[in-house]
């Protein structure tokens, strides 16, 4: 598998989390294109609001809520609609799952070395 194929596979990988209400949420990490679309949907002012953008990013990562597909939002009101559906419980479950699935930060010995390069 090429490095590009690996990146694409990881970017489109989905996983399911369950919130404390028992809802199954299908989510995926955001790609660069997703992030660009999130900025566009947020608009110029909200794209500079880090707190709003962080919560919107959680909503943007949702693919399905309890078996019901969730289309990618294209506007501020659609993002707010997803956040309203998720509530605090859904957002907390998504944040925890995304944090747990982040790649580990490289150690000091890895910095500047390609994977597989001896130290």
N, CA, C and O atoms as CSV, one atom per row, in Angstrom:
chain,resi,resn,atom,element,x,y,z
A,1,UNK,N,N,0.858,-1.172,0.000
A,1,UNK,CA,C,0.000,0.000,0.000
A,1,UNK,C,C,0.906,1.237,0.000
A,1,UNK,O,O,1.868,1.314,0.764
A,2,UNK,N,N,0.583,2.198,-0.865
A,2,UNK,CA,C,1.387,3.415,-0.954
A,2,UNK,C,C,1.065,4.341,0.212
A,2,UNK,O,O,0.018,4.199,0.844
A,3,UNK,N,N,1.953,5.286,0.503
A,3,UNK,CA,C,1.650,6.249,1.577
A,3,UNK,C,C,0.348,7.017,1.314
A,3,UNK,O,O,-0.420,7.269,2.241
A,4,UNK,N,N,0.104,7.384,0.062
A,4,UNK,CA,C,-1.133,8.111,-0.262
A,4,UNK,C,C,-2.360,7.256,0.012
A,4,UNK,O,O,-3.356,7.747,0.542
A,5,UNK,N,N,-2.293,5.981,-0.347
A,5,UNK,CA,C,-3.415,5.086,-0.090
A,5,UNK,C,C,-3.660,4.933,1.409
A,5,UNK,O,O,-4.807,4.866,1.850
A,6,UNK,N,N,-2.605,4.879,2.172
A,6,UNK,CA,C,-2.720,4.772,3.629
A,6,UNK,C,C,-3.398,6.003,4.207
A,6,UNK,O,O,-4.282,5.887,5.056
A,7,UNK,N,N,-2.992,7.174,3.755
A,7,UNK,CA,C,-3.591,8.424,4.232
A,7,UNK,C,C,-5.064,8.474,3.898
A,7,UNK,O,O,-5.882,8.835,4.744
A,8,UNK,N,N,-5.416,8.111,2.658
A,8,UNK,CA,C,-6.824,8.141,2.236
A,8,UNK,C,C,-7.642,7.135,3.032
A,8,UNK,O,O,-8.759,7.439,3.451
A,9,UNK,N,N,-7.096,5.935,3.245
A,9,UNK,CA,C,-7.828,4.912,4.010
A,9,UNK,C,C,-8.084,5.393,5.434
A,9,UNK,O,O,-9.190,5.244,5.953
A,10,UNK,N,N,-7.065,5.968,6.066
A,10,UNK,CA,C,-7.225,6.449,7.433
A,10,UNK,C,C,-8.199,7.621,7.511
A,10,UNK,O,O,-8.950,7.742,8.479
A,11,UNK,N,N,-8.189,8.484,6.499
A,11,UNK,CA,C,-9.066,9.656,6.507
A,11,UNK,C,C,-10.531,9.270,6.356
A,11,UNK,O,O,-11.411,9.983,6.838
A,12,UNK,N,N,-10.799,8.159,5.698
A,12,UNK,CA,C,-12.188,7.761,5.475
A,12,UNK,C,C,-12.648,6.678,6.449
A,12,UNK,O,O,-13.776,6.194,6.353
A,13,UNK,N,N,-11.782,6.299,7.381
A,13,UNK,CA,C,-12.129,5.272,8.359
A,13,UNK,C,C,-13.189,5.811,9.314
A,13,UNK,O,O,-13.051,6.905,9.860
A,14,UNK,N,N,-14.233,5.037,9.504
A,14,UNK,CA,C,-15.290,5.436,10.436
A,14,UNK,C,C,-15.275,4.491,11.637
A,14,UNK,O,O,-14.776,3.368,11.563
A,15,UNK,N,N,-15.826,4.969,12.719
A,15,UNK,CA,C,-15.982,4.126,13.896
A,15,UNK,C,C,-17.217,4.580,14.649
A,15,UNK,O,O,-17.680,5.712,14.506
A,16,UNK,N,N,-17.734,3.671,15.451
A,16,UNK,CA,C,-18.972,3.927,16.183
A,16,UNK,C,C,-18.667,4.168,17.654
A,16,UNK,O,O,-17.854,3.471,18.262
A,17,UNK,N,N,-19.337,5.170,18.208
A,17,UNK,CA,C,-19.282,5.419,19.644
A,17,UNK,C,C,-20.716,5.419,20.153
A,17,UNK,O,O,-21.658,5.650,19.395
A,18,UNK,N,N,-20.864,5.164,21.414
A,18,UNK,CA,C,-22.185,5.174,22.033
A,18,UNK,C,C,-22.181,6.222,23.129
A,18,UNK,O,O,-21.311,6.216,24.000
A,19,UNK,N,N,-23.159,7.127,23.086
A,19,UNK,CA,C,-23.219,8.152,24.136
A,19,UNK,C,C,-23.942,7.587,25.362
A,19,UNK,O,O,-24.433,6.459,25.339
A,20,UNK,N,N,-24.001,8.379,26.418
A,20,UNK,CA,C,-24.600,7.868,27.657
A,20,UNK,C,C,-26.101,7.629,27.537
A,20,UNK,O,O,-26.698,6.988,28.402
A,21,UNK,N,N,-26.715,8.141,26.469
A,21,UNK,CA,C,-28.138,7.871,26.222
A,21,UNK,C,C,-28.343,6.588,25.432
A,21,UNK,O,O,-29.479,6.209,25.150
A,22,UNK,N,N,-27.243,5.909,25.069
A,22,UNK,CA,C,-27.341,4.658,24.324
A,22,UNK,C,C,-27.417,4.826,22.816
A,22,UNK,O,O,-27.583,3.843,22.094
A,23,UNK,N,N,-27.298,6.050,22.331
A,23,UNK,CA,C,-27.333,6.266,20.876
A,23,UNK,C,C,-25.995,5.878,20.260
A,23,UNK,O,O,-24.936,6.213,20.789
A,24,UNK,N,N,-26.054,5.175,19.145
A,24,UNK,CA,C,-24.851,4.827,18.400
A,24,UNK,C,C,-24.582,5.941,17.399
A,24,UNK,O,O,-25.447,6.298,16.599
A,25,UNK,N,N,-23.374,6.482,17.452
A,25,UNK,CA,C,-22.974,7.577,16.580
A,25,UNK,C,C,-21.828,7.102,15.701
A,25,UNK,O,O,-20.782,6.698,16.208
A,26,UNK,N,N,-22.016,7.148,14.394
A,26,UNK,CA,C,-20.959,6.791,13.461
A,26,UNK,C,C,-20.211,8.069,13.115
A,26,UNK,O,O,-20.803,9.037,12.636
A,27,UNK,N,N,-18.899,8.066,13.361
A,27,UNK,CA,C,-18.108,9.276,13.150
A,27,UNK,C,C,-16.829,8.943,12.382
A,27,UNK,O,O,-16.446,7.783,12.237
A,28,UNK,N,N,-16.192,9.998,11.901
A,28,UNK,CA,C,-14.894,9.855,11.252
A,28,UNK,C,C,-14.097,11.132,11.484
A,28,UNK,O,O,-14.661,12.200,11.722
A,29,UNK,N,N,-12.791,11.002,11.413
A,29,UNK,CA,C,-11.932,12.174,11.535
A,29,UNK,C,C,-12.081,13.054,10.307
A,29,UNK,O,O,-12.412,12.569,9.225
A,30,UNK,N,N,-11.841,14.329,10.473
A,30,UNK,CA,C,-11.977,15.260,9.357
A,30,UNK,C,C,-10.740,15.248,8.474
A,30,UNK,O,O,-9.611,15.197,8.962
A,31,UNK,N,N,-10.968,15.296,7.171
A,31,UNK,CA,C,-9.878,15.437,6.208
A,31,UNK,C,C,-9.618,16.924,5.995
A,31,UNK,O,O,-10.355,17.769,6.503
A,32,UNK,N,N,-8.583,17.234,5.252
A,32,UNK,CA,C,-8.292,18.633,4.932
A,32,UNK,C,C,-9.462,19.252,4.166
A,32,UNK,O,O,-9.818,20.406,4.406
A,33,UNK,N,N,-10.057,18.495,3.251
A,33,UNK,CA,C,-11.194,19.012,2.492
A,33,UNK,C,C,-12.396,19.252,3.401
A,33,UNK,O,O,-13.107,20.244,3.239
A,34,UNK,N,N,-12.626,18.352,4.356
A,34,UNK,CA,C,-13.712,18.553,5.327
A,34,UNK,C,C,-13.497,19.847,6.105
A,34,UNK,O,O,-14.437,20.610,6.324
A,35,UNK,N,N,-12.265,20.089,6.519
A,35,UNK,CA,C,-11.950,21.293,7.286
A,35,UNK,C,C,-12.198,22.536,6.445
A,35,UNK,O,O,-12.735,23.525,6.944
A,36,UNK,N,N,-11.818,22.495,5.194
A,36,UNK,CA,C,-12.071,23.617,4.291
A,36,UNK,C,C,-13.573,23.864,4.151
A,36,UNK,O,O,-14.024,25.009,4.178
A,37,UNK,N,N,-14.337,22.794,4.003
A,37,UNK,CA,C,-15.800,22.922,3.882
A,37,UNK,C,C,-16.422,23.421,5.181
A,37,UNK,O,O,-17.414,24.149,5.158
A,38,UNK,N,N,-15.843,23.031,6.308
A,38,UNK,CA,C,-16.319,23.527,7.598
A,38,UNK,C,C,-16.121,25.035,7.686
A,38,UNK,O,O,-17.024,25.756,8.111
A,39,UNK,N,N,-14.941,25.519,7.287
A,39,UNK,CA,C,-14.684,26.961,7.283
A,39,UNK,C,C,-15.679,27.686,6.393
A,39,UNK,O,O,-16.183,28.750,6.754
A,40,UNK,N,N,-15.961,27.116,5.240
A,40,UNK,CA,C,-16.910,27.736,4.304
A,40,UNK,C,C,-18.309,27.792,4.916
A,40,UNK,O,O,-18.988,28.815,4.829
A,41,UNK,N,N,-18.735,26.692,5.532
A,41,UNK,CA,C,-20.063,26.647,6.150
A,41,UNK,C,C,-20.156,27.610,7.329
A,41,UNK,O,O,-21.208,28.203,7.568
A,42,UNK,N,N,-19.057,27.767,8.066
A,42,UNK,CA,C,-19.047,28.647,9.231
A,42,UNK,C,C,-19.129,30.109,8.833
A,42,UNK,O,O,-19.730,30.917,9.542
A,43,UNK,N,N,-18.533,30.450,7.710
A,43,UNK,CA,C,-18.484,31.851,7.309
A,43,UNK,C,C,-17.264,32.523,7.899
A,43,UNK,O,O,-16.620,31.970,8.791
A,44,UNK,N,N,-16.938,33.711,7.411
A,44,UNK,CA,C,-15.681,34.356,7.797
A,44,UNK,C,C,-15.562,34.705,9.279
A,44,UNK,O,O,-14.472,34.613,9.843
A,45,UNK,N,N,-16.645,35.097,9.910
A,45,UNK,CA,C,-16.552,35.475,11.329
A,45,UNK,C,C,-16.426,34.261,12.235
A,45,UNK,O,O,-15.545,34.222,13.094
A,46,UNK,N,N,-17.297,33.266,12.057
A,46,UNK,CA,C,-17.263,32.090,12.924
A,46,UNK,C,C,-16.036,31.220,12.675
A,46,UNK,O,O,-15.611,30.490,13.570
A,47,UNK,N,N,-15.461,31.282,11.477
A,47,UNK,CA,C,-14.252,30.512,11.186
A,47,UNK,C,C,-13.070,30.993,12.032
A,47,UNK,O,O,-12.064,30.293,12.150
A,48,UNK,N,N,-13.191,32.184,12.616
A,48,UNK,CA,C,-12.138,32.718,13.480
A,48,UNK,C,C,-12.439,32.498,14.968
A,48,UNK,O,O,-11.614,32.820,15.824
A,49,UNK,N,N,-13.602,31.959,15.266
A,49,UNK,CA,C,-14.009,31.703,16.643
A,49,UNK,C,C,-13.631,30.265,17.005
A,49,UNK,O,O,-14.338,29.325,16.643
A,50,UNK,N,N,-12.515,30.096,17.720
A,50,UNK,CA,C,-11.980,28.763,17.996
A,50,UNK,C,C,-12.937,27.877,18.783
A,50,UNK,O,O,-13.046,26.685,18.497
A,51,UNK,N,N,-13.621,28.427,19.753
A,51,UNK,CA,C,-14.548,27.625,20.559
A,51,UNK,C,C,-15.706,27.116,19.701
A,51,UNK,O,O,-16.068,25.941,19.770
A,52,UNK,N,N,-16.278,28.001,18.899
A,52,UNK,CA,C,-17.390,27.604,18.024
A,52,UNK,C,C,-16.910,26.576,17.016
A,52,UNK,O,O,-17.590,25.581,16.764
A,53,UNK,N,N,-15.748,26.813,16.443
A,53,UNK,CA,C,-15.203,25.926,15.419
A,53,UNK,C,C,-14.899,24.540,15.983
A,53,UNK,O,O,-15.092,23.541,15.290
A,54,UNK,N,N,-14.432,24.464,17.215
A,54,UNK,CA,C,-14.152,23.169,17.839
A,54,UNK,C,C,-15.431,22.351,17.973
A,54,UNK,O,O,-15.443,21.158,17.667
A,55,UNK,N,N,-16.494,22.981,18.426
A,55,UNK,CA,C,-17.765,22.274,18.565
A,55,UNK,C,C,-18.337,21.915,17.193
A,55,UNK,O,O,-18.883,20.827,17.014
A,56,UNK,N,N,-18.214,22.812,16.241
A,56,UNK,CA,C,-18.700,22.549,14.885
A,56,UNK,C,C,-17.932,21.389,14.255
A,56,UNK,O,O,-18.505,20.597,13.507
A,57,UNK,N,N,-16.635,21.287,14.557
A,57,UNK,CA,C,-15.835,20.178,14.037
A,57,UNK,C,C,-16.336,18.833,14.537
A,57,UNK,O,O,-16.322,17.846,13.801
A,58,UNK,N,N,-16.780,18.795,15.788
A,58,UNK,CA,C,-17.353,17.561,16.321
A,58,UNK,C,C,-18.612,17.188,15.549
A,58,UNK,O,O,-18.803,16.030,15.179
A,59,UNK,N,N,-19.462,18.169,15.312
A,59,UNK,CA,C,-20.695,17.920,14.564
A,59,UNK,C,C,-20.383,17.505,13.130
A,59,UNK,O,O,-21.061,16.644,12.568
A,60,UNK,N,N,-19.368,18.108,12.543
A,60,UNK,CA,C,-19.004,17.825,11.157
A,60,UNK,C,C,-18.478,16.399,10.995
A,60,UNK,O,O,-18.519,15.850,9.894
A,61,UNK,N,N,-17.989,15.798,12.069
A,61,UNK,CA,C,-17.438,14.447,11.989
A,61,UNK,C,C,-18.518,13.358,12.026
A,61,UNK,O,O,-18.219,12.187,11.795
A,62,UNK,N,N,-19.752,13.730,12.312
A,62,UNK,CA,C,-20.835,12.752,12.440
A,62,UNK,C,C,-21.321,12.309,11.063
A,62,UNK,O,O,-21.599,13.132,10.191
A,63,UNK,N,N,-21.416,10.993,10.887
A,63,UNK,CA,C,-21.895,10.414,9.637
A,63,UNK,C,C,-23.316,9.865,9.807
A,63,UNK,O,O,-24.103,9.840,8.861
A,64,UNK,N,N,-23.627,9.426,11.037
A,64,UNK,CA,C,-24.900,8.747,11.278
A,64,UNK,C,C,-25.239,8.864,12.764
A,64,UNK,O,O,-24.366,8.695,13.615
A,65,UNK,N,N,-26.491,9.150,13.074
A,65,UNK,CA,C,-26.960,9.193,14.462
A,65,UNK,C,C,-28.061,8.157,14.612
A,65,UNK,O,O,-29.132,8.289,14.019
A,66,UNK,N,N,-27.795,7.125,15.407
A,66,UNK,CA,C,-28.775,6.078,15.696
A,66,UNK,C,C,-29.387,5.492,14.424
A,66,UNK,O,O,-30.598,5.289,14.339
A,67,UNK,N,N,-28.530,5.225,13.441
A,67,UNK,CA,C,-28.993,4.599,12.203
A,67,UNK,C,C,-29.541,5.552,11.156
A,67,UNK,O,O,-29.933,5.117,10.073
A,68,UNK,N,N,-29.575,6.833,11.455
A,68,UNK,CA,C,-30.081,7.824,10.509
A,68,UNK,C,C,-28.889,8.592,9.922
A,68,UNK,O,O,-28.168,9.266,10.656
A,69,UNK,N,N,-28.682,8.493,8.604
A,69,UNK,CA,C,-27.547,9.198,7.997
A,69,UNK,C,C,-27.616,10.706,8.223
A,69,UNK,O,O,-28.692,11.304,8.214
A,70,UNK,N,N,-26.446,11.306,8.425
A,70,UNK,CA,C,-26.350,12.745,8.625
A,70,UNK,C,C,-25.506,13.320,7.483
A,70,UNK,O,O,-24.299,13.086,7.428
A,71,UNK,N,N,-26.137,14.070,6.572
A,71,UNK,CA,C,-25.345,14.670,5.489
A,71,UNK,C,C,-24.414,15.747,6.046
A,71,UNK,O,O,-24.714,16.388,7.053
A,72,UNK,N,N,-23.283,15.930,5.373
A,72,UNK,CA,C,-22.338,16.962,5.803
A,72,UNK,C,C,-23.021,18.322,5.755
A,72,UNK,O,O,-23.623,18.676,4.741
A,73,UNK,N,N,-22.937,19.085,6.835
A,73,UNK,CA,C,-23.597,20.394,6.851
A,73,UNK,C,C,-22.895,21.376,5.914
A,73,UNK,O,O,-21.680,21.318,5.723
A,74,UNK,N,N,-23.687,22.274,5.338
A,74,UNK,CA,C,-23.142,23.265,4.407
A,74,UNK,C,C,-23.413,24.689,4.860
A,74,UNK,O,O,-23.107,25.640,4.141
A,75,UNK,N,N,-23.986,24.841,6.052
A,75,UNK,CA,C,-24.285,26.190,6.552
A,75,UNK,C,C,-24.234,26.192,8.075
A,75,UNK,O,O,-24.239,25.144,8.721
A,76,UNK,N,N,-24.186,27.395,8.625
A,76,UNK,CA,C,-24.171,27.555,10.076
A,76,UNK,C,C,-25.412,26.913,10.704
A,76,UNK,O,O,-25.305,26.231,11.722
A,77,UNK,N,N,-26.565,27.123,10.115
A,77,UNK,CA,C,-27.797,26.577,10.698
A,77,UNK,C,C,-27.823,25.051,10.641
A,77,UNK,O,O,-28.379,24.418,11.539
A,78,UNK,N,N,-27.240,24.451,9.616
A,78,UNK,CA,C,-27.184,22.989,9.557
A,78,UNK,C,C,-26.228,22.440,10.620
A,78,UNK,O,O,-26.499,21.401,11.221
A,79,UNK,N,N,-25.129,23.125,10.846
A,79,UNK,CA,C,-24.195,22.718,11.908
A,79,UNK,C,C,-24.905,22.795,13.256
A,79,UNK,O,O,-24.806,21.876,14.069
A,80,UNK,N,N,-25.623,23.897,13.490
A,80,UNK,CA,C,-26.353,24.056,14.747
A,80,UNK,C,C,-27.425,22.984,14.910
A,80,UNK,O,O,-27.679,22.528,16.025
A,81,UNK,N,N,-28.051,22.579,13.817
A,81,UNK,CA,C,-29.064,21.527,13.873
A,81,UNK,C,C,-28.474,20.200,14.329
A,81,UNK,O,O,-29.085,19.488,15.126
A,82,UNK,N,N,-27.285,19.866,13.826
A,82,UNK,CA,C,-26.630,18.626,14.232
A,82,UNK,C,C,-26.219,18.711,15.702
A,82,UNK,O,O,-26.392,17.751,16.454
A,83,UNK,N,N,-25.682,19.842,16.104
A,83,UNK,CA,C,-25.291,20.018,17.509
A,83,UNK,C,C,-26.509,19.876,18.417
A,83,UNK,O,O,-26.418,19.273,19.486
A,84,UNK,N,N,-27.639,20.421,18.001
A,84,UNK,CA,C,-28.863,20.305,18.783
A,84,UNK,C,C,-29.291,18.842,18.906
A,84,UNK,O,O,-29.707,18.404,19.979
A,85,UNK,N,N,-29.189,18.095,17.819
A,85,UNK,CA,C,-29.552,16.669,17.852
A,85,UNK,C,C,-28.611,15.875,18.752
A,85,UNK,O,O,-29.048,14.970,19.463
A,86,UNK,N,N,-27.324,16.207,18.725
A,86,UNK,CA,C,-26.341,15.472,19.520
A,86,UNK,C,C,-26.456,15.776,21.005
A,86,UNK,O,O,-26.351,14.875,21.837
A,87,UNK,N,N,-26.670,17.037,21.337
A,87,UNK,CA,C,-26.705,17.448,22.737
A,87,UNK,C,C,-25.346,17.281,23.387
A,87,UNK,O,O,-24.386,16.846,22.750
A,88,UNK,N,N,-25.277,17.630,24.655
A,88,UNK,CA,C,-24.018,17.523,25.398
A,88,UNK,C,C,-23.503,16.085,25.430
A,88,UNK,O,O,-22.299,15.849,25.335
A,89,UNK,N,N,-24.422,15.126,25.565
A,89,UNK,CA,C,-24.031,13.722,25.678
A,89,UNK,C,C,-23.345,13.225,24.401
A,89,UNK,O,O,-22.302,12.573,24.461
A,90,UNK,N,N,-23.931,13.536,23.267
A,90,UNK,CA,C,-23.355,13.107,21.994
A,90,UNK,C,C,-22.030,13.790,21.712
A,90,UNK,O,O,-21.081,13.148,21.262
A,91,UNK,N,N,-21.959,15.089,21.976
A,91,UNK,CA,C,-20.721,15.832,21.741
A,91,UNK,C,C,-19.590,15.317,22.627
A,91,UNK,O,O,-18.448,15.208,22.179
A,92,UNK,N,N,-19.906,15.001,23.881
A,92,UNK,CA,C,-18.881,14.468,24.794
A,92,UNK,C,C,-18.370,13.118,24.312
A,92,UNK,O,O,-17.168,12.858,24.354
A,93,UNK,N,N,-19.271,12.262,23.857
A,93,UNK,CA,C,-18.863,10.935,23.366
A,93,UNK,C,C,-17.980,11.063,22.126
A,93,UNK,O,O,-16.994,10.339,21.987
A,94,UNK,N,N,-18.329,11.975,21.233
A,94,UNK,CA,C,-17.544,12.178,20.015
A,94,UNK,C,C,-16.167,12.729,20.350
A,94,UNK,O,O,-15.161,12.251,19.827
A,95,UNK,N,N,-16.118,13.729,21.218
A,95,UNK,CA,C,-14.834,14.330,21.589
A,95,UNK,C,C,-13.906,13.290,22.211
A,95,UNK,O,O,-12.718,13.247,21.894
A,96,UNK,N,N,-14.441,12.460,23.085
A,96,UNK,CA,C,-13.636,11.419,23.725
A,96,UNK,C,C,-13.124,10.423,22.691
A,96,UNK,O,O,-11.954,10.042,22.721
A,97,UNK,N,N,-13.988,10.004,21.783
A,97,UNK,CA,C,-13.597,9.016,20.771
A,97,UNK,C,C,-12.558,9.571,19.808
A,97,UNK,O,O,-11.600,8.877,19.470
A,98,UNK,N,N,-12.731,10.797,19.366
A,98,UNK,CA,C,-11.766,11.390,18.438
A,98,UNK,C,C,-10.416,11.587,19.107
A,98,UNK,O,O,-9.374,11.366,18.491
A,99,UNK,N,N,-10.433,11.999,20.354
A,99,UNK,CA,C,-9.181,12.191,21.093
A,99,UNK,C,C,-8.448,10.851,21.240
A,99,UNK,O,O,-7.226,10.793,21.106
A,100,UNK,N,N,-9.191,9.786,21.513
A,100,UNK,CA,C,-8.593,8.465,21.694
A,100,UNK,C,C,-8.041,7.905,20.389
A,100,UNK,O,O,-7.130,7.077,20.416
A,101,UNK,N,N,-8.572,8.338,19.250
A,101,UNK,CA,C,-8.148,7.812,17.962
A,101,UNK,C,C,-7.147,8.702,17.239
A,101,UNK,O,O,-6.807,8.439,16.085
A,102,UNK,N,N,-6.672,9.754,17.905
A,102,UNK,CA,C,-5.652,10.605,17.292
A,102,UNK,C,C,-4.343,9.843,17.232
A,102,UNK,O,O,-4.025,9.080,18.144
A,103,UNK,N,N,-3.570,10.046,16.149
A,103,UNK,CA,C,-2.260,9.404,16.110
A,103,UNK,C,C,-1.357,9.974,17.202
A,103,UNK,O,O,-1.457,11.150,17.552
A,104,UNK,N,N,-0.500,9.149,17.720
A,104,UNK,CA,C,0.417,9.590,18.770
A,104,UNK,C,C,1.395,10.614,18.208
A,104,UNK,O,O,1.831,10.508,17.061
A,105,UNK,N,N,1.728,11.586,19.012
A,105,UNK,CA,C,2.709,12.593,18.603
A,105,UNK,C,C,4.075,11.933,18.496
A,105,UNK,O,O,4.404,11.056,19.295
A,106,UNK,N,N,4.875,12.346,17.513
A,106,UNK,CA,C,6.198,11.737,17.393
A,106,UNK,C,C,7.064,12.071,18.605
A,106,UNK,O,O,6.969,13.156,19.179
A,107,UNK,N,N,7.896,11.129,18.972
A,107,UNK,CA,C,8.810,11.380,20.086
A,107,UNK,C,C,9.972,12.221,19.586
A,107,UNK,O,O,10.131,12.415,18.380
A,108,UNK,N,N,10.775,12.716,20.502
A,108,UNK,CA,C,11.917,13.544,20.116
A,108,UNK,C,C,12.865,12.793,19.197
A,108,UNK,O,O,13.494,13.401,18.332
A,109,UNK,N,N,12.978,11.482,19.369
A,109,UNK,CA,C,13.890,10.713,18.531
A,109,UNK,C,C,13.346,10.528,17.123
A,109,UNK,O,O,14.107,10.230,16.202
A,110,UNK,N,N,12.037,10.700,16.940
A,110,UNK,CA,C,11.438,10.556,15.618
A,110,UNK,C,C,11.503,11.845,14.803
A,110,UNK,O,O,11.415,11.802,13.576
A,111,UNK,N,N,11.651,12.958,15.449
A,111,UNK,CA,C,11.595,14.241,14.762
A,111,UNK,C,C,12.727,14.322,13.739
A,111,UNK,O,O,13.895,14.117,14.068
A,112,UNK,N,N,12.365,14.622,12.506
A,112,UNK,CA,C,13.340,14.766,11.435
A,112,UNK,C,C,13.711,13.472,10.767
A,112,UNK,O,O,14.451,13.484,9.784
A,113,UNK,N,N,13.225,12.358,11.263
A,113,UNK,CA,C,13.522,11.063,10.658
A,113,UNK,C,C,12.282,10.500,10.005
A,113,UNK,O,O,11.198,10.530,10.589
A,114,UNK,N,N,12.429,9.992,8.810
A,114,UNK,CA,C,11.337,9.295,8.145
A,114,UNK,C,C,11.080,7.997,8.879
A,114,UNK,O,O,11.978,7.446,9.516
A,115,UNK,N,N,9.844,7.504,8.790
A,115,UNK,CA,C,9.545,6.224,9.413
A,115,UNK,C,C,10.464,5.165,8.828
A,115,UNK,O,O,10.642,5.094,7.612
A,116,UNK,N,N,11.028,4.370,9.664
A,116,UNK,CA,C,11.921,3.304,9.213
A,116,UNK,C,C,13.376,3.740,9.093
A,116,UNK,O,O,14.246,2.911,8.828
A,117,UNK,N,N,13.653,5.022,9.281
A,117,UNK,CA,C,15.035,5.495,9.210
A,117,UNK,C,C,15.710,5.217,10.535
A,117,UNK,O,O,15.214,5.626,11.585
A,118,UNK,N,N,16.856,4.513,10.497
A,118,UNK,CA,C,17.540,4.244,11.773
A,118,UNK,C,C,18.048,5.524,12.408
A,118,UNK,O,O,18.374,6.480,11.706
A,119,UNK,N,N,18.118,5.551,13.734
A,119,UNK,CA,C,18.553,6.731,14.467
A,119,UNK,C,C,20.050,6.850,14.477
A,119,UNK,O,O,20.590,7.793,15.055
